[in-house]
Amino acid sequence: MPKITRNSKAPTSGRYSIALRRYWSNPLLVTGTVCISLLTLAALFAPWITSYDPYSIEALNRLKPPSGEHYFGTDNLGRDVYTRILFGLRVSLLVGGAVTIISGLIGLAVGLLAAYYAVCDHILMRICDGLYAFPSILLAISIVAIMGPRTINVIIALSIVYVPSIARIVRSAALVVKEKTYIEGLKAQGAGPFRIIGLHILPNVLSPLVIQASFIFAVSILTEASLSFLGAGIPAPAPSLGNLLLDGKNVIFNAWWMTVFPGVCIILMILGLNLLGDGLRDFLDPKTKKKRHVKKNKKTSIGRRERNEPDLTIGS
């Protein structure tokens, strides 16, 4: 008889092809990925994209409108706005990425411990509730005011602010997994808590963690811009998007480009990250998308019945 050989790569390649098809069939995920990728590439290659120095002052070229020499015009000190936006993207992505990683790791640890140990749950969640009692922007301003307006202090302040939201998401997902029958079976077999948490609970909470992290990234960028606009964030003359809006506030009627272009850049980043988060939610949890589709079909069916129209919904 001919010897039958199994191709172990076939299932893997099949999973990759299915994942790629799901990715390209998700317009939110594709749009968000493209938008954030373009902005990230522009920030990384900023020194090669523009030839101007974001800190150089040219008093003779102050408040010049957009032209072929200065694409986004110049500010009140003669600095190229296009260059400062590109370098401001670096600051925003740095702060957003650092806050997302730090708050994600701390929130993950807090959520897992609170879900598995009742004592930790009472202590850690009460601390999170206390942090939730303060508005995020006011809490961030208070922490930065105590520590001083520096980039590292802004990152620390925003990380403290957004740890409770991630901890709650992780805790709720971990509590669901903890009540599963196989977790009780592992405990009966003598499995230790760290093995149960690390090998069985942690993998099941990564999907909601990744989705929440994308929204934390967006909110961190927006909050950093707000702090810088209020004078409590990235110190001037660093090319932060919030600082660019602050510089253009006093000359908004004479030099509209100083506020419009940085504002549009912030909008594109927040929009891209929100689209990415919504797309990841549908990609990692197809049941959510299916539930929305079924709910939409039910509403359409009810509307047709009220208008005495024939119901053409599949499965009705």
Secondary structure, 3 states (H helix, E strand, C coil): CCCCCCCCHHHHHHHHHHHHHHHHCCHHHHHHHHHHHHHHHHHHCHHHHCCCCCCCCCHHHCCCCCCCCCCCCECCCCCEHHHHHHHHHHHHHHHHHHHHHHHHHHHHHHHHHHHHCHHHHHHHHHHHHHHHCCCHHHHHHHHHHHHCCCHHHHHHHHHHHHHHHHHHHHHHHHHHHHCCHHHHHHHHCCCCHHHHHHHHHHHHHHHHHHHHHHHHHHHHHHHHHHHHHCCCCCCCCCCCHHHHHHHHHCCCCCCCHHHHHHHHHHHHHHHHHHHHHHHHHHHHCHHHHHHHHHHHHHHHHHHHHHCCCCCCCCCC
